[in-house]
Amino acid sequence: MRIAIVAESFLPLMNGVTHSILRVLDHLQERGDDVMVIAPSAHDGEAAVHVNGAEVHRLPAVPLAGYTNVRVAVGGVYRVKRILAEYAPDVVHLASPFVLGWRAAQAAAQLDIPTVAVYQTEVPSYAARYGVPFLENWAWNRVENIHLLATRTLVPSTFALNQLRGRGIPRVRMWRRGVDTARFSPEKRDGGWRASVAPNGERIIGYVGRLAVEKQVEDLAALSGLPNTRLVIVGDGPQRTALETVLPGAVFTGFLGGEELARAVASFDLFVHPGEFETFCQTIQEAMASAVPVVATGRGGPLDLVENSRTGWLYEPGDLAAMRARVQDLVGDDAKRRAFAAAAHASVQDRTWPALCAELAQHYRDVTATVPGPPRKASKAGAPS
């Protein structure tokens, strides 16, 4: 197939959207598909022009206020329409569409190219967290317009499915996320790393993610004073300085990737995620694949991922006393924690990226059968594509 992926954010910025796109690109490259990524320009202007077999077409972008490494593409629908018309894809994949994705949705509709829109970020709910609640209705209107225009919308969780269907969005299907069970494994647990962050043998309570307002990392202050524990924060972002003040006893590792991240996660005794606005929460799956039980807020994606009293605990959003009690329950009971860890590990073993990406390819085929798209142009080699 010939696929255009329109990415609201992409490398060098690494987040959940970028991670998913990279795994999809791996799969499409193995299949032999022809893929182009349309993404905002990088802040240094030196981002790779080819990634995992795909050509990356960069559009002019400006930094988001307060997030210098987050870029927002500027321009109108015509620029995107021109790129799509020249490339003539079978399908356009809209990855977490909002600004650039809205333009691409309109451009694809004008060109009669089918679209698969992946709802991955609960942008409207961020408004109140960022002190601009009056923008929430406007943001929901944008989200609804995008997904009403899409040929098919994919969501990663039951919560997101019900959320969009409740707002009148049709043609919504479930598409979960895979996890690399070879990379994230209990075999990566490292006694030396544990000793470096918890030299007195404390139980390690870990968090992994962007240090941003919407992640509510400051809620972890409710765990202060738990005996024989060490809080470890893996990640970076604009809130880091403020969080270092709020969580003075925590170890901040900064951003970790690759094997460093896998080693850190496997070395946790417990993973805690306090954010309430996760449509999925990939880091929870990575912790579970590493045989680490989870305590998370009972809203959004975690509702599908964490099975209460078996693989971890969920607590009511905002009930930080309950969060503390659930964490204390597991760090204070080695036998229970080991049982939860084993169940968590077993629960994600069939959620591989190849299986999930094969599902995505079927969604592509489904929408191309529904909307035939424009006449096919010649491939780069000059032969019919």
N, C-alpha and C positions, 0 to 999 in steps of 0.2 A: 504494500500500500504506500501511498504518498500522504504524509501526515504533517500538518503544521501545528506545533505546540506553541501557544501564546502564554507566556509566563509572566505573571504579575511581578514576580521577583525571581532572580536566578543568580548563578555564580557571578562574582565571588562571594555573594551573600549566601550563607548556609543556614537554612531553616527547614521547617517541615515541608514546605512547598518545593523548595529546591531538591531536597532529599528524594521526594517521591518522583520528581521529573527525572532525576538521574537514574533511578532504578528502572523507570519506564524506557528511557533511552537505551539502557543496557539490553533490555529485552527486544526492543525494536531493531537494534543493531544485529542481534543474533538472528532475528527473523529475516533480515535482509531488506527491511523497509527503507524507504527514502524519507528522511525526516529533516525538517527545519524548525528551529526554535526562534521565536520572535520575543525579545526581552528588552528591558530598559538598559541603557548604557551603564557601564561601571564607573565608579567615581574616579578611577585612575586612568580610564580610557584604554587600558591594556588587557582587558579580559580576552579569554580564548575565543577564537572565531570558529573552532570546531570542538565539540564535546561529545564523546562517546558515539562518534560516527555522524553526528548531526551538525549541519551548518547553523551558526548562531548569528541572527540578524539583529543588530543592536539599534534601538531607537533613542533619540535624544531624551535625556532624563534629568531631573533635578532632585536634590536630596530632600527627604521628608524632614520637616522641622523636628529637631530633637533626636533624629536618627540619621546621622550623616552617611552611614553605609547603606541605608534603605533608599532606593531610587524610585521615583515616580515618572513614568514615561509621559512626555508632553506631545502635543500635536493633535490632529483631528482624525476622523474616520478615513479620510481619503488616502492618507499615507499608508495605513494598514491595508486598505482595500487594494491599493496598487501592488503591494508586496504579495498579497494572496492571489491576485489575478495573474501575476507573473509566475508564481510558483504552481498554481492550479492544483491544490491538494485534493485528495479524496475526502478528507475530513479535517476539521479544525478542532483541536483539543484546547479548551480554555481552562488553564490551571489557576484555580482560586481567583476567578475574574472579578474585577471591581472598577479599575480605571482603564488600563490598557485593554483588559478583557471585554469591557463594555464596547469599546470601539471595534474590537475584533468581532464581537457578536453581531454588531450592526453591519460590518463590512461583509462578513460571511453570508448573512441573510440577503444582502443586496446581490451577492454573486451566486446565490442558490447553492452554497456549499454547506453540507450538514455539519453540525457542531455537537460536541460532547463537552458539557460544562461541568467541571469538578468543583463542588462546593466544599471548601476546605478550611475557610477562615470565617469566623463569626464577627465580621467587621462591625456591623451595627451595634453590637453589644459592647464594643470597645469604647463607644462614645462617652458613656457615663464614667467609665474608669479614667478617661482622659479629661474629664471636666467639661465636656461639651454635650450634655444629654439632649440638647435641642436638635442635634444632628442625627439622632438615632432614626427618626422616622424617614428623613431624607435618605439615609444609608439603606434602610430596608426597601425603600422604593427603588433604589438603584439595583439592589440584589434581585428583587422581583422582576424588574424589567429584563435583566440579563437572562434569567432562567426561564422566563416566559418565552423569550426569543430562541432559546437553545432547542435543538432537536431532541436532546436527552440530557438530563441532569443526573450526575452521580454523587452520592453522599456516602460518608464513611461510617455512619452509625445510625442506630435506630432513633436516637434523639434528633439528629439532623434530618432524617427522613420525615419524622412527624412534624418537625418545625417547618420545613418547606411546604409539605402537603397542607399543613394548617394555614399557610399563607396563600393557598390557592395555586401553587406551582404544580403543573402537570408533568407527566413523563419523567418521574423521578425513580431512580433505581439505586440499589445498594451496591457500593464498591468499596470494600474495606482496604486496609493497607497490609502489605506483607512485612515480614521481619527476617533479617539475616540471622538464622539460627546457628550458622557456623561462626560468624563473627561475634555475636552476643551469646555467650555460653558460660556455664558455671566453671568450666575448665580454665577460664581466664582469671579466676580469683587469685589474688597476689598478696601473700603475707607481707612482703616487703613494702608494697604500696600502702597496705593497711597500717603498718607500723609508722610510715612517714606522716600520715594524717591523724592517727590515733595512737600515739606512742605508749599510752598507758593501758592499751588493750580495750578501749571503749567500744561499745556497739556503734557502728557507723550508720547514721541516718543520712541518706543521700537525696539530692535533687539535681536534675539535669534539665537545662532549658535556657532560653533567652532570659536575660535579666531585664525585664520590661514590665511596665505598669500592669498590663493585662494578665500577667502570670501570677500576680499576687504572692510573690515570694516572701514579702514582709510578714505574711501570716505565719510563717515558720517560727517567728519569735515566740509563738505560743508553746513551743517545745523547749524553751529556755529552762535550764535547771533540772531537766530529767537526769537522774543519776546514771553514771557510767555510760554516757552517750556522747558522741561527737557529730555535729552537723557539718556535712560537706556539700558545698554548692559548686556544681560544675556548669560553667557557662559564662557568658559575658553579655554586656549590653548597657544601655544608658542609665540603668538604675544601680549599677554595681557600687558606686561610691556611697549612695544613700543606704544601700543594703548592708554594706560593711559597717555602718554606724548602728543600724537597727539590729544586726546579728553579730555582735562583737566576738562571740565565742566560736563562730563558724570558720571553717577553712574554705577559702575561695580559691579554686584551682585555675580560674580563667577557662577559656574555650579549650576543649579537648576533642580530638577527632580520631578516626581510624582505630588502631589497636589501643592507643592510650585511653580512648573513651570506653572501649569494650572492657579493658582491664579495670578501670575505675568502677564501672557499673557492677561488674561481677564481684567486686570487693566490698560492695555495700552489704549491710545486714538487712536494711529496710529502705524502700524507696517511697518518698512522699511527694505528691503533686497537689498543690493547693489551688491551682487555677480553675475558675468556673466556666471558662469560655473556650473549651477544647471541643472541636467537632469530632476529634478522634483521640489524639495523644499518643504519638508514636513512641515516646520515651517510656511510657508504661509498658508497651509490648517488649521493648528492648530490655527493661528490667526483668520482666517475667521470663524472657528467653534466657536470661542470665541466672535464673533460679533465685530471684529476689522478690519477696512479697511486697505488696503495694498498699499504701493508704492514700486515698484520693477523695476529692470532693464528689458528691453524688449528683453530678449534673454533666450532661454532654456525653462525649465519647467514653469516659471511664465507666459509665453505666453498663456498656456492653463488654468491657474488657476485664473488670474486676468482679469476681463472684464473692459476695460477702461470706465471711467465715470459712472460705475455702482457699482462695488465692490471695486474699487481702481483705481490707475493710474500706467501705465507703462511709462518708459522714455528710450530714446535711450542710449545704452551702452556708458559710458564715458561722457555723457552730465549731469554733476553734477549741472549746473545751472537749468536745467529742473527738476532734482530731488528736489532741494530746492523749486522751484516754486510749484511743485505738493504737497509737504509736507505743504507748507505755505497755499495753497488753502484749505486743509482739516482741519488743526489745527485752521484756522481762521474763519471757517464757521461751527458752531455747527449743524445746520439743515442739511447741506449737509453731514457732517460726520456721523450723525445718519442714514441718508438714505442709504449711502454706507454700513454702518455697518449691517443694517438689510438685505440688499441684499447679502452681503458676507456670513452672517450666513445661510441664506436660500439656498445658492448655493452649500453647502457641506453636507447637511443633509442626502443625499442618498449615500454618499461615505463611508459606514461602512467597517470595516476590515472583518467581516464575509462574506459580499458580495464579496469583492475583493479576499479573500482567497479561496472562492468557485470557482471563475474564475481560480485561480492558479491551484487548484486541477484538473480542467477540462483540463488545458494545460498538466499536468502530464499524464492524461489518454490518451490524443491525441498522445503524443510522444511514449508512451509505445505501442500503437496500431501500430505505424509506425515502431518502432524498438523493436522486442520482447525481446531482452536482453538475458543474459546467463541463463543456467538452475538454477532454484531456489534451494537454500540450506535450510536446516532445520532451524527453528526459534530457539530462545534461549531456549524455553521450550521443544525443541526436536520434535515438531510436524511439519508437512509441513507448510511452511509460504506462 
